[in-house]
Amino acid sequence: MFNNRKQRAILPQDTLAREIAERSVPETLDLLGEKARGMPRAEQRGYIRAYALPVIFEEVLQLVGHEWPPKARHELALAALEMAVHLVVEELRLPPAVAVPIPHIRLFQAA
């Protein structure tokens, strides 16, 4: 979405945090596995934070590099982490997608 670093430097922190969070969700879900689905919510959020944090920090370094001061990078990472935790929890709440064969869809539509 954002291609050069100069453009990223002028974007609001919330926009960058959202992009980082969205980019880190698939990798975080891969790292979590199915164990996180059956956990209580509070435990699940902590578990997600533990797995998402390294992914988030890597994304922050890729997007803004060392152009930002360390405190600003840390704040960006924390904002992205909270957004990512929310997105992953929502993703885990969704039931698994079940593919319906096309002939059944046609029969259902015909009825």
Biopython code that builds the backbone (N, CA, C, O; Angstrom):
import numpy as np
from Bio.PDB.StructureBuilder import StructureBuilder

atoms = [
    (1, "MET", "N", (0.818, -1.177, 0.000)),
    (1, "MET", "CA", (0.000, 0.000, 0.000)),
    (1, "MET", "C", (0.868, 1.249, 0.000)),
    (1, "MET", "O", (0.706, 2.102, -0.872)),
    (2, "PHE", "N", (1.773, 1.379, 0.941)),
    (2, "PHE", "CA", (2.660, 2.529, 1.007)),
    (2, "PHE", "C", (4.025, 2.097, 0.503)),
    (2, "PHE", "O", (4.621, 1.155, 1.025)),
    (3, "ASN", "N", (4.517, 2.789, -0.512)),
    (3, "ASN", "CA", (5.711, 2.300, -1.171)),
    (3, "ASN", "C", (7.011, 2.924, -0.700)),
    (3, "ASN", "O", (7.994, 2.201, -0.535)),
    (4, "ASN", "N", (7.066, 4.218, -0.477)),
    (4, "ASN", "CA", (8.355, 4.772, -0.095)),
    (4, "ASN", "C", (8.333, 5.283, 1.336)),
    (4, "ASN", "O", (7.279, 5.628, 1.871)),
    (5, "ARG", "N", (9.494, 5.326, 1.939)),
    (5, "ARG", "CA", (9.603, 5.662, 3.353)),
    (5, "ARG", "C", (9.285, 7.118, 3.644)),
    (5, "ARG", "O", (8.791, 7.428, 4.728)),
    (6, "LYS", "N", (9.552, 8.018, 2.710)),
    (6, "LYS", "CA", (9.232, 9.429, 2.945)),
    (6, "LYS", "C", (7.730, 9.605, 3.105)),
    (6, "LYS", "O", (7.272, 10.360, 3.962)),
    (7, "GLN", "N", (6.973, 8.910, 2.280)),
    (7, "GLN", "CA", (5.519, 8.992, 2.376)),
    (7, "GLN", "C", (5.058, 8.426, 3.714)),
    (7, "GLN", "O", (4.132, 8.968, 4.317)),
    (8, "ARG", "N", (5.683, 7.348, 4.195)),
    (8, "ARG", "CA", (5.321, 6.750, 5.471)),
    (8, "ARG", "C", (5.611, 7.681, 6.632)),
    (8, "ARG", "O", (4.886, 7.670, 7.627)),
    (9, "ALA", "N", (6.646, 8.477, 6.526)),
    (9, "ALA", "CA", (7.034, 9.352, 7.617)),
    (9, "ALA", "C", (5.988, 10.430, 7.880)),
    (9, "ALA", "O", (5.900, 10.945, 8.995)),
    (10, "ILE", "N", (5.193, 10.778, 6.867)),
    (10, "ILE", "CA", (4.210, 11.832, 7.070)),
    (10, "ILE", "C", (2.820, 11.288, 7.375)),
    (10, "ILE", "O", (1.917, 12.063, 7.692)),
    (11, "LEU", "N", (2.627, 9.975, 7.285)),
    (11, "LEU", "CA", (1.328, 9.390, 7.587)),
    (11, "LEU", "C", (1.081, 9.387, 9.092)),
    (11, "LEU", "O", (2.028, 9.271, 9.871)),
    (12, "PRO", "N", (-0.169, 9.512, 9.507)),
    (12, "PRO", "CA", (-0.463, 9.446, 10.937)),
    (12, "PRO", "C", (-0.093, 8.074, 11.507)),
    (12, "PRO", "O", (-0.116, 7.061, 10.810)),
    (13, "GLN", "N", (0.241, 8.078, 12.766)),
    (13, "GLN", "CA", (0.667, 6.843, 13.429)),
    (13, "GLN", "C", (-0.439, 5.790, 13.403)),
    (13, "GLN", "O", (-0.150, 4.602, 13.258)),
    (14, "ASP", "N", (-1.691, 6.201, 13.539)),
    (14, "ASP", "CA", (-2.793, 5.240, 13.533)),
    (14, "ASP", "C", (-2.895, 4.492, 12.208)),
    (14, "ASP", "O", (-3.191, 3.297, 12.190)),
    (15, "THR", "N", (-2.653, 5.181, 11.112)),
    (15, "THR", "CA", (-2.713, 4.546, 9.802)),
    (15, "THR", "C", (-1.611, 3.506, 9.667)),
    (15, "THR", "O", (-1.850, 2.401, 9.179)),
    (16, "LEU", "N", (-0.413, 3.854, 10.097)),
    (16, "LEU", "CA", (0.687, 2.890, 10.046)),
    (16, "LEU", "C", (0.435, 1.720, 10.984)),
    (16, "LEU", "O", (0.707, 0.573, 10.629)),
    (17, "ALA", "N", (-0.077, 1.994, 12.167)),
    (17, "ALA", "CA", (-0.358, 0.920, 13.124)),
    (17, "ALA", "C", (-1.384, -0.042, 12.551)),
    (17, "ALA", "O", (-1.261, -1.255, 12.719)),
    (18, "ARG", "N", (-2.390, 0.485, 11.879)),
    (18, "ARG", "CA", (-3.426, -0.364, 11.275)),
    (18, "ARG", "C", (-2.820, -1.236, 10.175)),
    (18, "ARG", "O", (-3.116, -2.428, 10.092)),
    (19, "GLU", "N", (-1.977, -0.644, 9.336)),
    (19, "GLU", "CA", (-1.345, -1.416, 8.263)),
    (19, "GLU", "C", (-0.460, -2.517, 8.841)),
    (19, "GLU", "O", (-0.496, -3.654, 8.369)),
    (20, "ILE", "N", (0.322, -2.192, 9.846)),
    (20, "ILE", "CA", (1.204, -3.177, 10.473)),
    (20, "ILE", "C", (0.380, -4.305, 11.089)),
    (20, "ILE", "O", (0.717, -5.479, 10.938)),
    (21, "ALA", "N", (-0.695, -3.947, 11.780)),
    (21, "ALA", "CA", (-1.546, -4.955, 12.414)),
    (21, "ALA", "C", (-2.149, -5.891, 11.371)),
    (21, "ALA", "O", (-2.137, -7.110, 11.545)),
    (22, "GLU", "N", (-2.673, -5.325, 10.291)),
    (22, "GLU", "CA", (-3.297, -6.146, 9.257)),
    (22, "GLU", "C", (-2.283, -7.057, 8.569)),
    (22, "GLU", "O", (-2.598, -8.195, 8.224)),
    (23, "ARG", "N", (-1.068, -6.554, 8.372)),
    (23, "ARG", "CA", (-0.038, -7.360, 7.723)),
    (23, "ARG", "C", (0.462, -8.484, 8.627)),
    (23, "ARG", "O", (0.953, -9.498, 8.131)),
    (24, "SER", "N", (0.345, -8.321, 9.935)),
    (24, "SER", "CA", (0.878, -9.324, 10.858)),
    (24, "SER", "C", (-0.130, -10.409, 11.229)),
    (24, "SER", "O", (0.258, -11.433, 11.791)),
    (25, "VAL", "N", (-1.398, -10.212, 10.932)),
    (25, "VAL", "CA", (-2.426, -11.176, 11.327)),
    (25, "VAL", "C", (-2.209, -12.564, 10.719)),
    (25, "VAL", "O", (-2.243, -13.542, 11.466)),
    (26, "PRO", "N", (-1.988, -12.709, 9.417)),
    (26, "PRO", "CA", (-1.826, -14.068, 8.867)),
    (26, "PRO", "C", (-0.659, -14.833, 9.495)),
    (26, "PRO", "O", (-0.797, -16.012, 9.822)),
    (27, "GLU", "N", (0.477, -14.176, 9.664)),
    (27, "GLU", "CA", (1.629, -14.864, 10.249)),
    (27, "GLU", "C", (1.363, -15.227, 11.706)),
    (27, "GLU", "O", (1.755, -16.302, 12.160)),
    (28, "THR", "N", (0.704, -14.345, 12.433)),
    (28, "THR", "CA", (0.379, -14.624, 13.828)),
    (28, "THR", "C", (-0.574, -15.803, 13.930)),
    (28, "THR", "O", (-0.407, -16.658, 14.800)),
    (29, "LEU", "N", (-1.564, -15.862, 13.063)),
    (29, "LEU", "CA", (-2.490, -16.997, 13.070)),
    (29, "LEU", "C", (-1.768, -18.302, 12.764)),
    (29, "LEU", "O", (-2.083, -19.336, 13.353)),
    (30, "ASP", "N", (-0.805, -18.264, 11.853)),
    (30, "ASP", "CA", (-0.024, -19.467, 11.546)),
    (30, "ASP", "C", (0.771, -19.925, 12.763)),
    (30, "ASP", "O", (0.873, -21.123, 13.027)),
    (31, "LEU", "N", (1.335, -18.973, 13.504)),
    (31, "LEU", "CA", (2.126, -19.313, 14.679)),
    (31, "LEU", "C", (1.264, -19.860, 15.816)),
    (31, "LEU", "O", (1.717, -20.718, 16.574)),
    (32, "LEU", "N", (0.044, -19.379, 15.944)),
    (32, "LEU", "CA", (-0.824, -19.776, 17.053)),
    (32, "LEU", "C", (-1.295, -21.213, 16.960)),
    (32, "LEU", "O", (-1.291, -21.938, 17.954)),
    (33, "GLY", "N", (-1.695, -21.621, 15.788)),
    (33, "GLY", "CA", (-2.259, -22.952, 15.653)),
    (33, "GLY", "C", (-3.674, -23.004, 16.206)),
    (33, "GLY", "O", (-4.283, -21.964, 16.458)),
    (34, "GLU", "N", (-4.195, -24.201, 16.395)),
    (34, "GLU", "CA", (-5.575, -24.384, 16.852)),
    (34, "GLU", "C", (-5.716, -24.281, 18.365)),
    (34, "GLU", "O", (-6.833, -24.167, 18.871)),
    (35, "LYS", "N", (-4.616, -24.319, 19.087)),
    (35, "LYS", "CA", (-4.670, -24.289, 20.541)),
    (35, "LYS", "C", (-5.366, -23.033, 21.058)),
    (35, "LYS", "O", (-6.055, -23.092, 22.076)),
    (36, "ALA", "N", (-5.204, -21.915, 20.387)),
    (36, "ALA", "CA", (-5.754, -20.642, 20.854)),
    (36, "ALA", "C", (-7.273, -20.586, 20.755)),
    (36, "ALA", "O", (-7.893, -19.792, 21.461)),
    (37, "ARG", "N", (-7.887, -21.393, 19.914)),
    (37, "ARG", "CA", (-9.349, -21.325, 19.725)),
    (37, "ARG", "C", (-10.114, -21.689, 20.994)),
    (37, "ARG", "O", (-11.153, -21.083, 21.261)),
    (38, "GLY", "N", (-9.654, -22.633, 21.770)),
    (38, "GLY", "CA", (-10.406, -23.102, 22.927)),
    (38, "GLY", "C", (-10.065, -22.404, 24.230)),
    (38, "GLY", "O", (-10.587, -22.787, 25.277)),
    (39, "MET", "N", (-9.226, -21.413, 24.203)),
    (39, "MET", "CA", (-8.800, -20.733, 25.429)),
    (39, "MET", "C", (-9.843, -19.728, 25.900)),
    (39, "MET", "O", (-10.624, -19.214, 25.099)),
    (40, "PRO", "N", (-9.853, -19.447, 27.213)),
    (40, "PRO", "CA", (-10.662, -18.327, 27.694)),
    (40, "PRO", "C", (-10.135, -17.022, 27.088)),
    (40, "PRO", "O", (-8.954, -16.934, 26.751)),
    (41, "ARG", "N", (-10.991, -16.018, 26.949)),
    (41, "ARG", "CA", (-10.636, -14.775, 26.250)),
    (41, "ARG", "C", (-9.381, -14.096, 26.802)),
    (41, "ARG", "O", (-8.497, -13.724, 26.029)),
    (42, "ALA", "N", (-9.287, -13.930, 28.115)),
    (42, "ALA", "CA", (-8.142, -13.217, 28.687)),
    (42, "ALA", "C", (-6.844, -13.974, 28.416)),
    (42, "ALA", "O", (-5.833, -13.371, 28.058)),
    (43, "GLU", "N", (-6.875, -15.278, 28.584)),
    (43, "GLU", "CA", (-5.688, -16.089, 28.314)),
    (43, "GLU", "C", (-5.352, -16.052, 26.825)),
    (43, "GLU", "O", (-4.184, -15.992, 26.441)),
    (44, "GLN", "N", (-6.376, -16.089, 26.009)),
    (44, "GLN", "CA", (-6.187, -16.053, 24.562)),
    (44, "GLN", "C", (-5.506, -14.750, 24.130)),
    (44, "GLN", "O", (-4.603, -14.767, 23.294)),
    (45, "ARG", "N", (-5.941, -13.621, 24.701)),
    (45, "ARG", "CA", (-5.347, -12.338, 24.337)),
    (45, "ARG", "C", (-3.871, -12.287, 24.733)),
    (45, "ARG", "O", (-3.049, -11.780, 23.969)),
    (46, "GLY", "N", (-3.529, -12.793, 25.892)),
    (46, "GLY", "CA", (-2.129, -12.826, 26.307)),
    (46, "GLY", "C", (-1.300, -13.735, 25.414)),
    (46, "GLY", "O", (-0.168, -13.406, 25.060)),
    (47, "TYR", "N", (-1.859, -14.862, 25.055)),
    (47, "TYR", "CA", (-1.199, -15.817, 24.168)),
    (47, "TYR", "C", (-0.941, -15.176, 22.804)),
    (47, "TYR", "O", (0.139, -15.326, 22.233)),
    (48, "ILE", "N", (-1.936, -14.464, 22.292)),
    (48, "ILE", "CA", (-1.793, -13.790, 21.002)),
    (48, "ILE", "C", (-0.723, -12.705, 21.088)),
    (48, "ILE", "O", (0.098, -12.572, 20.181)),
    (49, "ARG", "N", (-0.726, -11.928, 22.172)),
    (49, "ARG", "CA", (0.300, -10.887, 22.342)),
    (49, "ARG", "C", (1.702, -11.483, 22.289)),
    (49, "ARG", "O", (2.593, -10.937, 21.638)),
    (50, "ALA", "N", (1.890, -12.603, 22.975)),
    (50, "ALA", "CA", (3.214, -13.227, 23.031)),
    (50, "ALA", "C", (3.690, -13.652, 21.640)),
    (50, "ALA", "O", (4.870, -13.510, 21.319)),
    (51, "TYR", "N", (2.791, -14.166, 20.826)),
    (51, "TYR", "CA", (3.183, -14.620, 19.499)),
    (51, "TYR", "C", (3.234, -13.486, 18.480)),
    (51, "TYR", "O", (4.016, -13.545, 17.531)),
    (52, "ALA", "N", (2.415, -12.458, 18.664)),
    (52, "ALA", "CA", (2.347, -11.373, 17.691)),
    (52, "ALA", "C", (3.468, -10.352, 17.865)),
    (52, "ALA", "O", (3.851, -9.696, 16.896)),
    (53, "LEU", "N", (3.996, -10.204, 19.068)),
    (53, "LEU", "CA", (4.972, -9.146, 19.335)),
    (53, "LEU", "C", (6.195, -9.203, 18.414)),
    (53, "LEU", "O", (6.540, -8.177, 17.828)),
    (54, "PRO", "N", (6.870, -10.350, 18.257)),
    (54, "PRO", "CA", (8.021, -10.364, 17.343)),
    (54, "PRO", "C", (7.638, -10.063, 15.892)),
    (54, "PRO", "O", (8.403, -9.435, 15.159)),
    (55, "VAL", "N", (6.466, -10.509, 15.489)),
    (55, "VAL", "CA", (5.990, -10.255, 14.125)),
    (55, "VAL", "C", (5.756, -8.755, 13.929)),
    (55, "VAL", "O", (6.112, -8.194, 12.893)),
    (56, "ILE", "N", (5.160, -8.118, 14.926)),
    (56, "ILE", "CA", (4.888, -6.685, 14.873)),
    (56, "ILE", "C", (6.187, -5.889, 14.797)),
    (56, "ILE", "O", (6.314, -4.985, 13.971)),
    (57, "PHE", "N", (7.143, -6.217, 15.646)),
    (57, "PHE", "CA", (8.404, -5.475, 15.640)),
    (57, "PHE", "C", (9.121, -5.616, 14.301)),
    (57, "PHE", "O", (9.736, -4.661, 13.825)),
    (58, "GLU", "N", (9.049, -6.782, 13.698)),
    (58, "GLU", "CA", (9.661, -6.972, 12.379)),
    (58, "GLU", "C", (8.976, -6.096, 11.336)),
    (58, "GLU", "O", (9.642, -5.485, 10.499)),
    (59, "GLU", "N", (7.654, -6.034, 11.386)),
    (59, "GLU", "CA", (6.906, -5.190, 10.449)),
    (59, "GLU", "C", (7.220, -3.714, 10.659)),
    (59, "GLU", "O", (7.340, -2.964, 9.690)),
    (60, "VAL", "N", (7.355, -3.290, 11.912)),
    (60, "VAL", "CA", (7.688, -1.892, 12.198)),
    (60, "VAL", "C", (9.032, -1.551, 11.584)),
    (60, "VAL", "O", (9.178, -0.505, 10.951)),
    (61, "LEU", "N", (10.011, -2.416, 11.762)),
    (61, "LEU", "CA", (11.336, -2.152, 11.191)),
    (61, "LEU", "C", (11.302, -2.134, 9.667)),
    (61, "LEU", "O", (12.025, -1.362, 9.037)),
    (62, "GLN", "N", (10.469, -2.977, 9.076)),
    (62, "GLN", "CA", (10.373, -2.979, 7.616)),
    (62, "GLN", "C", (9.709, -1.712, 7.099)),
    (62, "GLN", "O", (10.106, -1.186, 6.059)),
    (63, "LEU", "N", (8.703, -1.215, 7.813)),
    (63, "LEU", "CA", (7.972, -0.048, 7.326)),
    (63, "LEU", "C", (8.683, 1.272, 7.600)),
    (63, "LEU", "O", (8.790, 2.110, 6.706)),
    (64, "VAL", "N", (9.169, 1.467, 8.817)),
    (64, "VAL", "CA", (9.761, 2.767, 9.141)),
    (64, "VAL", "C", (11.263, 2.703, 9.348)),
    (64, "VAL", "O", (11.914, 3.743, 9.451)),
    (65, "GLY", "N", (11.825, 1.508, 9.411)),
    (65, "GLY", "CA", (13.272, 1.375, 9.584)),
    (65, "GLY", "C", (13.753, 2.058, 10.843)),
    (65, "GLY", "O", (13.076, 2.048, 11.871)),
    (66, "HIS", "N", (14.911, 2.644, 10.755)),
    (66, "HIS", "CA", (15.481, 3.352, 11.894)),
    (66, "HIS", "C", (15.347, 4.862, 11.730)),
    (66, "HIS", "O", (16.049, 5.631, 12.386)),
    (67, "GLU", "N", (14.439, 5.279, 10.846)),
    (67, "GLU", "CA", (14.221, 6.704, 10.611)),
    (67, "GLU", "C", (13.505, 7.361, 11.790)),
    (67, "GLU", "O", (13.708, 8.543, 12.065)),
    (68, "TRP", "N", (12.678, 6.598, 12.474)),
    (68, "TRP", "CA", (11.955, 7.134, 13.622)),
    (68, "TRP", "C", (12.792, 6.963, 14.879)),
    (68, "TRP", "O", (13.601, 6.039, 14.957)),
    (69, "PRO", "N", (12.616, 7.833, 15.861)),
    (69, "PRO", "CA", (13.307, 7.643, 17.142)),
    (69, "PRO", "C", (12.796, 6.364, 17.829)),
    (69, "PRO", "O", (11.663, 5.946, 17.589)),
    (70, "PRO", "N", (13.617, 5.749, 18.673)),
    (70, "PRO", "CA", (13.210, 4.486, 19.312)),
    (70, "PRO", "C", (11.883, 4.576, 20.070)),
    (70, "PRO", "O", (11.084, 3.641, 20.020)),
    (71, "LYS", "N", (11.640, 5.673, 20.761)),
    (71, "LYS", "CA", (10.391, 5.805, 21.512)),
    (71, "LYS", "C", (9.185, 5.813, 20.575)),
    (71, "LYS", "O", (8.163, 5.198, 20.879)),
    (72, "ALA", "N", (9.293, 6.497, 19.451)),
    (72, "ALA", "CA", (8.189, 6.550, 18.481)),
    (72, "ALA", "C", (7.949, 5.175, 17.856)),
    (72, "ALA", "O", (6.802, 4.780, 17.651)),
    (73, "ARG", "N", (9.030, 4.443, 17.551)),
    (73, "ARG", "CA", (8.880, 3.081, 17.014)),
    (73, "ARG", "C", (8.203, 2.176, 18.028)),
    (73, "ARG", "O", (7.357, 1.355, 17.672)),
    (74, "HIS", "N", (8.580, 2.327, 19.298)),
    (74, "HIS", "CA", (7.994, 1.505, 20.356)),
    (74, "HIS", "C", (6.499, 1.804, 20.495)),
    (74, "HIS", "O", (5.696, 0.879, 20.623)),
    (75, "GLU", "N", (6.122, 3.069, 20.472)),
    (75, "GLU", "CA", (4.713, 3.441, 20.572)),
    (75, "GLU", "C", (3.921, 2.924, 19.375)),
    (75, "GLU", "O", (2.788, 2.466, 19.517)),
    (76, "LEU", "N", (4.532, 3.005, 18.197)),
    (76, "LEU", "CA", (3.879, 2.475, 16.997)),
    (76, "LEU", "C", (3.671, 0.969, 17.129)),
    (76, "LEU", "O", (2.604, 0.456, 16.791)),
    (77, "ALA", "N", (4.678, 0.267, 17.616)),
    (77, "ALA", "CA", (4.575, -1.183, 17.788)),
    (77, "ALA", "C", (3.486, -1.542, 18.796)),
    (77, "ALA", "O", (2.730, -2.488, 18.576)),
    (78, "LEU", "N", (3.399, -0.804, 19.889)),
    (78, "LEU", "CA", (2.372, -1.097, 20.898)),
    (78, "LEU", "C", (0.968, -0.849, 20.351)),
    (78, "LEU", "O", (0.050, -1.627, 20.611)),
    (79, "ALA", "N", (0.804, 0.229, 19.598)),
    (79, "ALA", "CA", (-0.500, 0.510, 18.997)),
    (79, "ALA", "C", (-0.877, -0.585, 18.000)),
    (79, "ALA", "O", (-2.019, -1.045, 17.974)),
    (80, "ALA", "N", (0.084, -0.994, 17.186)),
    (80, "ALA", "CA", (-0.165, -2.055, 16.206)),
    (80, "ALA", "C", (-0.449, -3.377, 16.899)),
    (80, "ALA", "O", (-1.275, -4.159, 16.427)),
    (81, "LEU", "N", (0.223, -3.637, 18.012)),
    (81, "LEU", "CA", (0.011, -4.885, 18.749)),
    (81, "LEU", "C", (-1.421, -4.969, 19.265)),
    (81, "LEU", "O", (-2.061, -6.013, 19.145)),
    (82, "GLU", "N", (-1.924, -3.892, 19.833)),
    (82, "GLU", "CA", (-3.299, -3.902, 20.338)),
    (82, "GLU", "C", (-4.297, -4.117, 19.210)),
    (82, "GLU", "O", (-5.270, -4.855, 19.369)),
    (83, "MET", "N", (-4.061, -3.476, 18.071)),
    (83, "MET", "CA", (-4.947, -3.671, 16.923)),
    (83, "MET", "C", (-4.864, -5.107, 16.411)),
    (83, "MET", "O", (-5.882, -5.711, 16.074)),
    (84, "ALA", "N", (-3.657, -5.643, 16.357)),
    (84, "ALA", "CA", (-3.472, -7.010, 15.866)),
    (84, "ALA", "C", (-4.151, -8.015, 16.792)),
    (84, "ALA", "O", (-4.775, -8.966, 16.321)),
    (85, "VAL", "N", (-4.037, -7.815, 18.098)),
    (85, "VAL", "CA", (-4.701, -8.720, 19.043)),
    (85, "VAL", "C", (-6.199, -8.707, 18.798)),
    (85, "VAL", "O", (-6.835, -9.761, 18.769)),
    (86, "HIS", "N", (-6.760, -7.533, 18.623)),
    (86, "HIS", "CA", (-8.198, -7.429, 18.361)),
    (86, "HIS", "C", (-8.566, -8.151, 17.060)),
    (86, "HIS", "O", (-9.546, -8.896, 17.018)),
    (87, "LEU", "N", (-7.787, -7.932, 16.007)),
    (87, "LEU", "CA", (-8.083, -8.569, 14.720)),
    (87, "LEU", "C", (-7.959, -10.094, 14.792)),
    (87, "LEU", "O", (-8.768, -10.813, 14.205)),
    (88, "VAL", "N", (-6.952, -10.580, 15.509)),
    (88, "VAL", "CA", (-6.765, -12.030, 15.621)),
    (88, "VAL", "C", (-7.886, -12.651, 16.452)),
    (88, "VAL", "O", (-8.386, -13.720, 16.103)),
    (89, "VAL", "N", (-8.285, -12.004, 17.539)),
    (89, "VAL", "CA", (-9.398, -12.517, 18.353)),
    (89, "VAL", "C", (-10.659, -12.601, 17.502)),
    (89, "VAL", "O", (-11.381, -13.597, 17.563)),
    (90, "GLU", "N", (-10.929, -11.579, 16.718)),
    (90, "GLU", "CA", (-12.101, -11.604, 15.841)),
    (90, "GLU", "C", (-11.999, -12.728, 14.814)),
    (90, "GLU", "O", (-12.990, -13.390, 14.506)),
    (91, "GLU", "N", (-10.816, -12.933, 14.299)),
    (91, "GLU", "CA", (-10.596, -13.997, 13.311)),
    (91, "GLU", "C", (-10.824, -15.374, 13.952)),
    (91, "GLU", "O", (-11.392, -16.264, 13.318)),
    (92, "LEU", "N", (-10.392, -15.549, 15.184)),
    (92, "LEU", "CA", (-10.570, -16.825, 15.868)),
    (92, "LEU", "C", (-12.026, -17.079, 16.243)),
    (92, "LEU", "O", (-12.426, -18.233, 16.401)),
    (93, "ARG", "N", (-12.814, -16.037, 16.387)),
    (93, "ARG", "CA", (-14.240, -16.204, 16.720)),
    (93, "ARG", "C", (-15.041, -16.729, 15.540)),
    (93, "ARG", "O", (-16.068, -17.381, 15.726)),
    (94, "LEU", "N", (-14.579, -16.450, 14.327)),
    (94, "LEU", "CA", (-15.308, -16.876, 13.140)),
    (94, "LEU", "C", (-15.288, -18.389, 13.026)),
    (94, "LEU", "O", (-14.259, -19.016, 13.278)),
    (95, "PRO", "N", (-16.404, -18.977, 12.652)),
    (95, "PRO", "CA", (-16.385, -20.435, 12.443)),
    (95, "PRO", "C", (-15.566, -20.769, 11.202)),
    (95, "PRO", "O", (-15.454, -19.940, 10.299)),
    (96, "PRO", "N", (-15.002, -21.949, 11.142)),
    (96, "PRO", "CA", (-14.225, -22.334, 9.958)),
    (96, "PRO", "C", (-15.100, -22.317, 8.707)),
    (96, "PRO", "O", (-16.270, -22.696, 8.751)),
    (97, "ALA", "N", (-14.529, -21.879, 7.607)),
    (97, "ALA", "CA", (-15.258, -21.838, 6.339)),
    (97, "ALA", "C", (-15.390, -23.245, 5.786)),
    (97, "ALA", "O", (-14.426, -24.010, 5.759)),
    (98, "VAL", "N", (-16.586, -23.574, 5.350)),
    (98, "VAL", "CA", (-16.851, -24.898, 4.792)),
    (98, "VAL", "C", (-17.202, -24.721, 3.328)),
    (98, "VAL", "O", (-18.122, -23.979, 2.984)),
    (99, "ALA", "N", (-16.474, -25.398, 2.482)),
    (99, "ALA", "CA", (-16.738, -25.312, 1.048)),
    (99, "ALA", "C", (-17.922, -26.204, 0.698)),
    (99, "ALA", "O", (-17.958, -27.377, 1.069)),
    (100, "VAL", "N", (-18.878, -25.646, -0.010)),
    (100, "VAL", "CA", (-20.042, -26.398, -0.458)),
    (100, "VAL", "C", (-19.836, -26.719, -1.925)),
    (100, "VAL", "O", (-19.598, -25.814, -2.724)),
    (101, "PRO", "N", (-19.922, -27.985, -2.296)),
    (101, "PRO", "CA", (-19.748, -28.327, -3.715)),
    (101, "PRO", "C", (-20.771, -27.610, -4.585)),
    (101, "PRO", "O", (-21.904, -27.385, -4.161)),
    (102, "ILE", "N", (-20.379, -27.258, -5.778)),
    (102, "ILE", "CA", (-21.222, -26.481, -6.687)),
    (102, "ILE", "C", (-22.545, -27.176, -7.018)),
    (102, "ILE", "O", (-23.565, -26.488, -7.067)),
    (103, "PRO", "N", (-22.599, -28.491, -7.250)),
    (103, "PRO", "CA", (-23.905, -29.102, -7.561)),
    (103, "PRO", "C", (-24.929, -28.878, -6.449)),
    (103, "PRO", "O", (-26.113, -28.708, -6.742)),
    (104, "HIS", "N", (-24.511, -28.873, -5.191)),
    (104, "HIS", "CA", (-25.456, -28.659, -4.095)),
    (104, "HIS", "C", (-25.982, -27.229, -4.100)),
    (104, "HIS", "O", (-27.135, -26.979, -3.748)),
    (105, "ILE", "N", (-25.145, -26.314, -4.495)),
    (105, "ILE", "CA", (-25.577, -24.923, -4.558)),
    (105, "ILE", "C", (-26.638, -24.771, -5.644)),
    (105, "ILE", "O", (-27.634, -24.073, -5.453)),
    (106, "ARG", "N", (-26.426, -25.411, -6.754)),
    (106, "ARG", "CA", (-27.394, -25.312, -7.835)),
    (106, "ARG", "C", (-28.734, -25.931, -7.440)),
    (106, "ARG", "O", (-29.786, -25.384, -7.769)),
    (107, "LEU", "N", (-28.707, -27.064, -6.740)),
    (107, "LEU", "CA", (-29.941, -27.699, -6.304)),
    (107, "LEU", "C", (-30.653, -26.796, -5.297)),
    (107, "LEU", "O", (-31.877, -26.666, -5.325)),
    (108, "PHE", "N", (-29.888, -26.183, -4.422)),
    (108, "PHE", "CA", (-30.471, -25.306, -3.404)),
    (108, "PHE", "C", (-31.110, -24.092, -4.074)),
    (108, "PHE", "O", (-32.203, -23.677, -3.689)),
    (109, "GLN", "N", (-30.448, -23.530, -5.058)),
    (109, "GLN", "CA", (-31.000, -22.359, -5.745)),
    (109, "GLN", "C", (-32.231, -22.724, -6.557)),
    (109, "GLN", "O", (-33.141, -21.907, -6.699)),
    (110, "ALA", "N", (-32.276, -23.934, -7.090)),
    (110, "ALA", "CA", (-33.403, -24.346, -7.894)),
    (110, "ALA", "C", (-34.647, -24.560, -7.040)),
    (110, "ALA", "O", (-35.770, -24.402, -7.518)),
    (111, "ALA", "N", (-34.448, -24.912, -5.797)),
    (111, "ALA", "CA", (-35.585, -25.199, -4.919)),
    (111, "ALA", "C", (-36.192, -23.930, -4.485)),
    (111, "ALA", "O", (-37.169, -23.936, -3.736)),
]
sb = StructureBuilder()
sb.init_structure("model")
sb.init_model(0)
sb.init_chain("A")
sb.init_seg("    ")
for serial, (resi, resn, name, xyz) in enumerate(atoms, 1):
    if name == "N":
        sb.init_residue(resn, " ", resi, " ")
    sb.init_atom(name, np.array(xyz, "f"), 0.0, 1.0, " ", f" {name:<3s}", serial, name[0])
structure = sb.get_structure()
